[in-house]
Amino acid sequence: MWNFFLQVLPADEPMLVPDSVQKANLAQTIDKVVNMDYREFFTGILNDAVWILLKLLLAVAIYMIGRWIVRRIVQLLDVAFERRKVDISLRMFVRNAVKVVFMLLLILIVVQTLGVNVTSVIALFSAATLAIGMALSGTAQNFAGGVMILVMKPYRVGDFISAQGQSGTVREIKLFSTVITTGDNQTIYIPNNAIATAIIDNYSTADLRRVDWTIGISYGDDVDAARKALLEILASDTRILAQPAPVVWVAELADSAVNLTVRAWTRNADYWDVFFQNNERFYKRLPEHGINFPFPQVDLHLKQE
């Protein structure tokens, strides 16, 4: 019966190993363990451990030195950009891109030092990048939007802008987003693709800005006296420019007030101080000239039958 199975099954692929063969293999294994040269065995393990430790130490040393070199390269770029007066927005964008590229190269060198096949890693990384790029196509669009912003320069670092429903000072233009700081010190990240294709109000482009006020006075008040008082108040503010000269016009005959439009020019940096401080001055000083601020009112006429 046993001979029948040995004849049917291939010699190199037996289905069942006889007990005699199993006993022989076990005895051979025990003999090898008993007669093993343990000194040579542990010496080999120790040599391998020392070699692995040396490779780890070398990889750590290469990484630390590489990081120092990358920082030095970035510093040299900053110095070169500063000497050539390169726009700060382009400077930060290039700086971040160079840092990312060199850090990737450093990681590949460290991986190769550890004995990993870099070619396989690059192939795997390329395939993963392709898959991730297809899944995150918006990220590539944000990168392209960042390039468009740097080329077209609708705003720069330090500009006060309004876009995508947010207003604030541009703090940094990154590879994929623009960072702005709002007036109450909130940090907002706007994707570059969204902001590159949006309507952007840049309040920092011009050196001068026009400040507008709407002042309501009562019906019956002297418009000329109100105009004179307003112009005197503005003339006493040294931040208000004499040219273009401030103007006061009757803008609207509203339901409860005569609305005057007041316009004056000032430097961009003084805009908000001029606006708020003169609002308070108008409120305090106009009544001294006999000008009243009306309250909303409705006239009712009762008809008796």
DAPEJO-V797476 format. One record per residue. RES is the residue in three letters. SS is DSSP state (@ for helix, = for strand, . for the rest). OMEGA is omega in radians with two decimals (none if undefined). NEAR is the number of other C-alpha atoms within 10 Angstrom. Layout:
res=RES ss=SS omega=OMEGA near=NEAR
res=RES ss=SS omega=OMEGA near=NEAR
//
This chain:
res=MET ss=. omega=-3.14 near=5
res=TRP ss=@ omega=3.11 near=8
res=ASN ss=@ omega=3.12 near=7
res=PHE ss=@ omega=3.12 near=8
res=PHE ss=@ omega=3.13 near=12
res=LEU ss=@ omega=3.11 near=14
res=GLN ss=@ omega=-3.07 near=9
res=VAL ss=@ omega=-3.07 near=9
res=LEU ss=. omega=3.07 near=12
res=PRO ss=. omega=-3.08 near=10
res=ALA ss=. omega=-3.08 near=9
res=ASP ss=. omega=-3.14 near=6
res=GLU ss=. omega=3.13 near=8
res=PRO ss=. omega=3.11 near=12
res=MET ss=. omega=3.14 near=11
res=LEU ss=. omega=3.12 near=10
res=VAL ss=. omega=-3.13 near=10
res=PRO ss=. omega=3.14 near=10
res=ASP ss=@ omega=-3.12 near=9
res=SER ss=@ omega=3.13 near=9
res=VAL ss=@ omega=3.11 near=10
res=GLN ss=@ omega=3.13 near=11
res=LYS ss=@ omega=-3.14 near=11
res=ALA ss=@ omega=3.12 near=11
res=ASN ss=@ omega=3.11 near=12
res=LEU ss=@ omega=3.13 near=12
res=ALA ss=@ omega=3.11 near=12
res=GLN ss=@ omega=3.12 near=12
res=THR ss=@ omega=3.12 near=12
res=ILE ss=@ omega=-3.14 near=12
res=ASP ss=@ omega=3.12 near=11
res=LYS ss=@ omega=3.14 near=11
res=VAL ss=@ omega=-3.11 near=11
res=VAL ss=@ omega=-3.07 near=10
res=ASN ss=. omega=-3.11 near=9
res=MET ss=. omega=3.05 near=11
res=ASP ss=. omega=-3.05 near=11
res=TYR ss=@ omega=3.12 near=11
res=ARG ss=@ omega=3.11 near=9
res=GLU ss=@ omega=-3.13 near=10
res=PHE ss=@ omega=-3.11 near=10
res=PHE ss=@ omega=3.06 near=11
res=THR ss=@ omega=3.09 near=12
res=GLY ss=@ omega=3.11 near=12
res=ILE ss=@ omega=3.13 near=12
res=LEU ss=@ omega=3.12 near=12
res=ASN ss=@ omega=3.11 near=11
res=ASP ss=@ omega=-3.14 near=12
res=ALA ss=@ omega=3.12 near=12
res=VAL ss=@ omega=-3.13 near=12
res=TRP ss=@ omega=3.11 near=12
res=ILE ss=@ omega=3.13 near=14
res=LEU ss=@ omega=3.12 near=12
res=LEU ss=@ omega=3.12 near=13
res=LYS ss=@ omega=3.10 near=16
res=LEU ss=@ omega=3.13 near=15
res=LEU ss=@ omega=3.11 near=13
res=LEU ss=@ omega=3.13 near=15
res=ALA ss=@ omega=3.11 near=19
res=VAL ss=@ omega=3.13 near=15
res=ALA ss=@ omega=3.12 near=13
res=ILE ss=@ omega=-3.14 near=17
res=TYR ss=@ omega=-3.13 near=18
res=MET ss=@ omega=3.12 near=13
res=ILE ss=@ omega=3.12 near=13
res=GLY ss=@ omega=3.10 near=19
res=ARG ss=@ omega=3.11 near=16
res=TRP ss=@ omega=3.14 near=12
res=ILE ss=@ omega=3.14 near=14
res=VAL ss=@ omega=3.10 near=19
res=ARG ss=@ omega=3.14 near=15
res=ARG ss=@ omega=3.10 near=12
res=ILE ss=@ omega=3.12 near=16
res=VAL ss=@ omega=3.11 near=18
res=GLN ss=@ omega=3.10 near=13
res=LEU ss=@ omega=3.07 near=12
res=LEU ss=@ omega=3.13 near=16
res=ASP ss=@ omega=3.13 near=18
res=VAL ss=@ omega=3.13 near=12
res=ALA ss=@ omega=3.12 near=13
res=PHE ss=@ omega=-3.13 near=17
res=GLU ss=@ omega=3.14 near=13
res=ARG ss=@ omega=-3.12 near=9
res=ARG ss=. omega=3.11 near=9
res=LYS ss=. omega=3.12 near=10
res=VAL ss=. omega=3.14 near=12
res=ASP ss=. omega=-3.05 near=14
res=ILE ss=@ omega=3.12 near=17
res=SER ss=@ omega=3.11 near=21
res=LEU ss=@ omega=-3.13 near=20
res=ARG ss=@ omega=-3.11 near=18
res=MET ss=@ omega=-3.14 near=18
res=PHE ss=@ omega=-3.14 near=18
res=VAL ss=@ omega=-3.14 near=17
res=ARG ss=@ omega=3.13 near=18
res=ASN ss=@ omega=-3.13 near=14
res=ALA ss=@ omega=3.13 near=12
res=VAL ss=@ omega=3.14 near=15
res=LYS ss=@ omega=3.13 near=15
res=VAL ss=@ omega=-3.11 near=13
res=VAL ss=@ omega=-3.10 near=11
res=PHE ss=@ omega=3.09 near=18
res=MET ss=@ omega=3.06 near=16
res=LEU ss=@ omega=3.09 near=11
res=LEU ss=@ omega=3.13 near=12
res=LEU ss=@ omega=3.12 near=20
res=ILE ss=@ omega=3.10 near=15
res=LEU ss=@ omega=3.12 near=17
res=ILE ss=@ omega=3.13 near=17
res=VAL ss=@ omega=3.12 near=22
res=VAL ss=@ omega=3.11 near=16
res=GLN ss=@ omega=3.11 near=15
res=THR ss=@ omega=3.12 near=17
res=LEU ss=. omega=3.07 near=16
res=GLY ss=. omega=3.12 near=10
res=VAL ss=. omega=3.12 near=13
res=ASN ss=. omega=-3.07 near=12
res=VAL ss=@ omega=3.14 near=15
res=THR ss=@ omega=3.11 near=11
res=SER ss=@ omega=3.13 near=10
res=VAL ss=@ omega=-3.14 near=14
res=ILE ss=@ omega=3.11 near=12
res=ALA ss=@ omega=3.11 near=11
res=LEU ss=@ omega=3.14 near=12
res=PHE ss=@ omega=3.13 near=12
res=SER ss=@ omega=3.12 near=12
res=ALA ss=@ omega=3.12 near=12
res=ALA ss=@ omega=3.12 near=12
res=THR ss=@ omega=3.11 near=13
res=LEU ss=@ omega=-3.13 near=12
res=ALA ss=@ omega=3.14 near=12
res=ILE ss=@ omega=3.13 near=12
res=GLY ss=@ omega=3.10 near=13
res=MET ss=@ omega=-3.14 near=12
res=ALA ss=@ omega=-3.10 near=10
res=LEU ss=. omega=-3.14 near=12
res=SER ss=@ omega=3.11 near=11
res=GLY ss=@ omega=3.12 near=16
res=THR ss=@ omega=3.08 near=19
res=ALA ss=@ omega=3.10 near=15
res=GLN ss=@ omega=3.09 near=16
res=ASN ss=@ omega=3.09 near=23
res=PHE ss=@ omega=3.10 near=18
res=ALA ss=@ omega=3.09 near=17
res=GLY ss=@ omega=3.08 near=22
res=GLY ss=@ omega=3.09 near=25
res=VAL ss=@ omega=3.11 near=21
res=MET ss=@ omega=3.13 near=16
res=ILE ss=@ omega=-3.12 near=22
res=LEU ss=@ omega=-3.14 near=18
res=VAL ss=@ omega=-3.08 near=10
res=MET ss=@ omega=3.11 near=10
res=LYS ss=. omega=3.03 near=13
res=PRO ss=. omega=3.05 near=15
res=TYR ss=. omega=3.13 near=20
res=ARG ss=. omega=3.08 near=22
res=VAL ss=. omega=-3.11 near=18
res=GLY ss=. omega=3.12 near=16
res=ASP ss=. omega=3.03 near=17
res=PHE ss== omega=-3.04 near=21
res=ILE ss== omega=3.02 near=21
res=SER ss== omega=-3.12 near=19
res=ALA ss== omega=3.12 near=16
res=GLN ss=. omega=3.11 near=13
res=GLY ss=. omega=-3.13 near=7
res=GLN ss== omega=3.10 near=13
res=SER ss== omega=3.12 near=18
res=GLY ss== omega=3.14 near=23
res=THR ss== omega=-3.14 near=23
res=VAL ss== omega=-3.13 near=22
res=ARG ss== omega=-3.10 near=19
res=GLU ss== omega=3.02 near=19
res=ILE ss== omega=-3.09 near=27
res=LYS ss=. omega=-3.11 near=23
res=LEU ss=. omega=-3.03 near=21
res=PHE ss=. omega=-3.09 near=22
res=SER ss== omega=3.04 near=21
res=THR ss== omega=-3.10 near=23
res=VAL ss== omega=3.09 near=20
res=ILE ss== omega=3.10 near=26
res=THR ss== omega=-3.09 near=19
res=THR ss=. omega=-3.12 near=18
res=GLY ss=. omega=3.11 near=11
res=ASP ss=. omega=2.99 near=7
res=ASN ss=. omega=2.97 near=10
res=GLN ss=. omega=3.12 near=9
res=THR ss== omega=-3.11 near=15
res=ILE ss== omega=3.08 near=18
res=TYR ss== omega=3.14 near=15
res=ILE ss== omega=3.11 near=19
res=PRO ss== omega=-3.08 near=22
res=ASN ss=@ omega=-3.14 near=27
res=ASN ss=@ omega=-3.13 near=23
res=ALA ss=@ omega=-3.07 near=17
res=ILE ss=@ omega=-3.14 near=19
res=ALA ss=@ omega=-3.13 near=22
res=THR ss=. omega=-3.09 near=12
res=ALA ss=. omega=3.02 near=11
res=ILE ss=. omega=-3.07 near=12
res=ILE ss=. omega=3.00 near=16
res=ASP ss== omega=3.12 near=14
res=ASN ss== omega=-3.08 near=18
res=TYR ss=. omega=-3.05 near=17
res=SER ss=. omega=-3.08 near=17
res=THR ss=. omega=-3.10 near=15
res=ALA ss=. omega=3.11 near=9
res=ASP ss=. omega=-3.09 near=10
res=LEU ss== omega=3.06 near=16
res=ARG ss== omega=3.09 near=17
res=ARG ss== omega=3.11 near=16
res=VAL ss== omega=-3.13 near=18
res=ASP ss== omega=3.00 near=15
res=TRP ss== omega=2.98 near=17
res=THR ss== omega=-3.09 near=17
res=ILE ss== omega=3.10 near=20
res=GLY ss== omega=3.07 near=22
res=ILE ss== omega=-3.06 near=21
res=SER ss=. omega=2.98 near=16
res=TYR ss=. omega=-3.10 near=17
res=GLY ss=. omega=3.07 near=10
res=ASP ss=. omega=-3.13 near=15
res=ASP ss=. omega=-3.12 near=13
res=VAL ss=@ omega=-3.13 near=18
res=ASP ss=@ omega=3.10 near=11
res=ALA ss=@ omega=3.11 near=14
res=ALA ss=@ omega=3.13 near=21
res=ARG ss=@ omega=-3.12 near=17
res=LYS ss=@ omega=-3.13 near=12
res=ALA ss=@ omega=3.13 near=20
res=LEU ss=@ omega=-3.14 near=22
res=LEU ss=@ omega=3.09 near=18
res=GLU ss=@ omega=3.11 near=11
res=ILE ss=@ omega=-3.14 near=14
res=LEU ss=@ omega=-3.13 near=23
res=ALA ss=@ omega=-3.14 near=16
res=SER ss=. omega=3.12 near=9
res=ASP ss=. omega=-3.07 near=12
res=THR ss=. omega=3.13 near=10
res=ARG ss=. omega=3.11 near=15
res=ILE ss=. omega=-3.12 near=21
res=LEU ss=. omega=3.09 near=17
res=ALA ss=. omega=3.10 near=13
res=GLN ss=. omega=-0.07 near=9
res=PRO ss=. omega=-3.04 near=12
res=ALA ss=. omega=3.07 near=13
res=PRO ss=. omega=3.14 near=19
res=VAL ss== omega=3.08 near=15
res=VAL ss== omega=-3.13 near=21
res=TRP ss== omega=3.00 near=14
res=VAL ss== omega=-3.04 near=15
res=ALA ss== omega=-3.01 near=14
res=GLU ss== omega=2.97 near=13
res=LEU ss== omega=-3.02 near=12
res=ALA ss=. omega=-3.07 near=10
res=ASP ss=. omega=-3.03 near=11
res=SER ss=. omega=-3.06 near=16
res=ALA ss=. omega=2.95 near=21
res=VAL ss== omega=-3.06 near=22
res=ASN ss== omega=3.09 near=20
res=LEU ss== omega=3.04 near=20
res=THR ss== omega=3.14 near=17
res=VAL ss== omega=-3.11 near=20
res=ARG ss== omega=3.11 near=18
res=ALA ss== omega=-3.11 near=23
res=TRP ss== omega=3.12 near=22
res=THR ss== omega=3.10 near=22
res=ARG ss== omega=-3.05 near=16
res=ASN ss=@ omega=-3.07 near=16
res=ALA ss=@ omega=-3.10 near=12
res=ASP ss=@ omega=-2.97 near=14
res=TYR ss=@ omega=-3.00 near=17
res=TRP ss=@ omega=3.10 near=12
res=ASP ss=@ omega=3.12 near=11
res=VAL ss=@ omega=-3.10 near=20
res=PHE ss=@ omega=-3.03 near=16
res=PHE ss=@ omega=-3.09 near=11
res=GLN ss=@ omega=3.12 near=11
res=ASN ss=@ omega=2.98 near=17
res=ASN ss=@ omega=-3.14 near=14
res=GLU ss=@ omega=-3.14 near=10
res=ARG ss=@ omega=3.09 near=13
res=PHE ss=@ omega=-3.09 near=16
res=TYR ss=@ omega=-3.08 near=14
res=LYS ss=@ omega=-2.93 near=10
res=ARG ss=@ omega=3.14 near=14
res=LEU ss=@ omega=3.09 near=18
res=PRO ss=@ omega=3.10 near=13
res=GLU ss=@ omega=3.12 near=10
res=HIS ss=@ omega=3.10 near=13
res=GLY ss=. omega=3.14 near=12
res=ILE ss=. omega=-3.09 near=20
res=ASN ss=. omega=3.06 near=18
res=PHE ss=. omega=-3.04 near=17
res=PRO ss=. omega=2.97 near=13
res=PHE ss=. omega=3.06 near=11
res=PRO ss=. omega=-3.12 near=8
res=GLN ss=. omega=-3.14 near=9
res=VAL ss=. omega=3.09 near=8
res=ASP ss=. omega=3.12 near=5
res=LEU ss=. omega=3.10 near=6
res=HIS ss=. omega=-3.10 near=6
res=LEU ss=. omega=-3.12 near=6
res=LYS ss=. omega=3.12 near=5
res=GLN ss=. omega=3.13 near=4
res=GLU ss=. omega=none near=3
//
